[in-house]
Amino acid sequence: MKKFLTLFTLILTVSLVMVPQADAKRFGGGKSFGKSYKTAPAPKQQAQRTDSIQKQPVAGQKAAGKKGMMGGLLGGLLAGGLLAALFAGGAFDGIQLMDIIIIAIIAFIAFKLIRMLMGQKAQSQRQPAYAGQMGRQQHQAPQQPQSFGGGFSPQASDVPFNLPAGFDANGFINRARDHYMQIQRAWNNNDLAKIREYVSADIYQQLVDERAATPGQLHNEILFINAELVRADFNQQKAELSLAFSGRYRETPQSAEEDIRDIWHLERDLRAPNAPWLIVGIE
């Protein structure tokens, strides 16, 4: 019995070592930083999601599922092979072939169970200095607020959707998705100088501290991402936009896929020429 418990402990330890780090989160990591506003889906509007974004997830998700399954199978075989090598080297005397087979099966089951529990935990949890083209093309300070440019129609709500006339909401959202991917790459590479271009000073240091908790290179992969405008307002001093991002990602090639549910609150100073959009809040 003691021998069996010792072997099981070894198997469990090997399985835990093989499981990817659960703390290597993407940018934001499901936490809240900075400002927060009440948001809601936009009123009736033109379609915001492009065909190219929608076609990619299906193939990506299938491939990811196969990779995840193969990763689990290989992980189980690796654990069993490691133990078999130990037995063959005389690390444990008196072990029979059937013992090795049973222990390899236990190792495989333990590895799959741990991955399943991690996936369940992740599911239970839950832009940038849009400089350059995004910063210069989108907003011009109006004299008076105008209602629902860019294809929006008025509806009663305590969430504002006030946009300047001629605002290209679909174009802004398409660029926001591109910037979301750029920020995630900078986060993976620990490129804090790049991150600083996209966020306000109020939340930059919080993000620096968050990234310091998982130093080194990260391997978060965004499988697909969609965006929706969920709040918009402006006055003489500043413009405000809130974007809700949804999609799927995984932390390593072997990890289970996880949901993306982020809201980014952006502001732009309308008093400064060519001022960029900055992320002032993340939820």
N, C-alpha and C positions, 0 to 999 in steps of 0.2 A: 504493500500500500504506500509506504514512504517513497519507494522508487517511482511509483506511478505519479504521485503528487509532485515529485521533483521534476519529472519529465514534463508534466502538464504546465508547471510554472515556467519552464524553459520555453515551451511552445508559445505560451501567452506572451512572454517577453519578446520573442522574435516577432510575433505578429504586431505588437505595439510599435516596435522599432520600424517596421515596414509601413505603417500607416502614415500618410502625409501629415504634416503639421496643420493643425486646425486653426491656428492663429494667424496664418499668412493671408490676411484678408486683403481684398482689393481696396482701392481708394474709397474712403468713407466707411467701409467695412460694416455697414448697417447701423452705425452710430450717428448721433446728432451733434452738429457743430454750428455755432453762430446763430443767426437769426432764424425765426420760424414764423410761418404765416399759415392761415387757413387756406386751403386750396380745394378745388373742385374741377371736374372735367370741363373743358371749354364748352360754351354754347355751340349751337349748330355751326359747323364750319366746313371748309373744304377738307378733303382727305389729306391726312398728314403723313401717312406711312407709305413709302415708296415700294414698288414691286421688288426692287433689288434687295431691300432689307427683308422682305417677307419670304422671298424664295430661298434665302440662305439657311434659315434655321432648320428646315426639315432635314436636308441632307446632313447638316452639321450635327443635329441631335442624334440621328441614326448612327452616324460614325462614332460619335462620342459614346453611345451606349455599348457598341461593340468593343471599343477600346477599353471601356471600364470593365466589361466582362472578362476580356482577355487579361487585363491587369490583375484581376482577382484570381484567375486561374493560375497565371504565372507566379503570383505571390504565394499561393498555396503550395505549388510545386517547389518553389524556392525554399520555403520553410521545411517541407518534408525532406528535400534533398540535403539541406544543411544538417538536419538531425541524423539522417541516414549516414552522412559522412562522419559524424561524431561517433555513431555506433560502430561503424566499420573500423574506425581508428582505435577502438578499444576504450573509448571514454566511459562506456557503460558495459559492464560484463553481464553475461547471461541473457542478453536481449535476443529474442528470436525474430525471424523474418515477419511473422504475423504481428508482433509487437510494433515493428517499424511501420507496417502498413496502417495499423490502427492509429498510431501516433501521427502519421502524416495526414490521415483523414481528420483527426481532431484539430491539427494545425490549420488545415484549410477551412474548417467550419468556424474556428475562432477568428480567423482573419476576415471572413465574410461577415460574421456577426458584428465585429468592431466597425467595419466600413458602413454597415447598415445603420448602426446606432449613430455614427457621425453624420450620415446623411439626414437622418430624422432630426437631429439637433440643429443642423444648419437650416433646414426648412422651417423650423419653428421660430428662428430668429428673423429676424430679417437679416456757371460753367466757367468757366475759365476766364481768364482775362481775354475775353473774346476780342483780342486785338486784331490789327490788320483789317481784313475784309469785313469780318463780323462787326468790329468796333466802328468802322467808318461808314458802312453802307446802310445800316438799318434805321437809325433814329435821327431825327432832327427835332430840336426842341420846338414844340408848337406853342402858340399863344394861349390856346384854350384846349382843355381835354376834348377829344372827339371820340365817339363811341364806336368800337368794334370795327376797326379797319381790317384788311386782310381776310375778308370772307366771314367774319363773325356777325351774328345777328343778336340784338339785345334780348335778354331774358332776366326775370327777377332773380337776384341772388345777392348774398352779402359778400361774395367773393368777386372782386373787381375784374373786369375784362375790358379795360380801356386801352386802346392802341392808337397810335397816330395814323392818320389817313395814309393809305398806300403801304402800310407795313406788310412785308412779305413773310407771313407767319410760316408757311411751308418751307421756304428757303432757309429761314432762321433755324427751324427744327432740324432740317437735314444737316446743316453745318454743326449744330449742337451735338448730333450723334458722332460726327467725325471728331469733334473736340473731346467728347467723352472717351473715345478710344485712345486719343493722344495722351490724355491725362492718366489713363490706366497704365499705358506703357511707361510713362515717366515715373509713376508710382512703383511699378515693378523694378525699374532700374535705380530706384532711390535717387532720382534726379530732382532734388528739392528746389534747385534753382529754377527748373522748368515749372514745377508746381507753383512756385511763388508768383509767376506771371499770371496765373489763373485765379488766384484767390485774394480776398481782402486781408489786410494786415491783422484784422481782429481774429481770424481763424487760422492764419498761417502757422503760428507757434503751436496751436493745438494739434495740427496735422503733423508737424515736425515731431512732437512727442509721441504721437500715435505710430508714426513710421519707425521711430527708434525702438519700439517694442518688438519689432520683427526686422532686425538689421539684415543687410545683405540682399541678394537678388531674390525677387519673388517670381512666381511663374503663373500668375493669374491669367487665364485666357477667356476673353469675352467671346462667347459663341455667337450671339446676336444681341442687338440692342434696338429698342424702339423708344420714341420720346413723344410727349404730349404736353401742350401748353395748358397749365392748370391755374394760372393767375397772371394778370397783367395790369399795370397801372403806371401813371406818370404824372408829373407836375412840372413846374418851371425849373426845379432843381435837379431832379433825377427821374430815371425810368426804372421800373421794376418788372421782372419777369420770373415766373416759377415754372420749372419743367419737371415733369414726372418721367423717369426712365424705368423701363421694364425690359427684361430679357433673361438670358441664362449665361452662366459662366462656370468655370471650374478652377480650383486653386492649383492643381497640377494635372498633367496628362492622365494620371491614374485616379484622380479624385472623381467622386460622383458630381454630377451637374447640380448647380444651385440656382435659385431664383435671384434676380436683381429687382429690387424695389427701392429706388432712390428718388428723392425730390431735391433739386438744387434751386436755391433762390439766388437770383442774379440782380445786380444793380449797375447802372451806368450814370456817371455824373454828366448831366446835360449842360453844365456851365463851362466845362472844359472841352476845347476842340479835340476831336478824334479820341475822346476818352474811351478806354476799353470796357467791356463787360467784365465784371468780377463776381466770382462766387462769394456770397456773403453768408450763406447758410446751407447746411446739408442735413437732410432727414432720411 
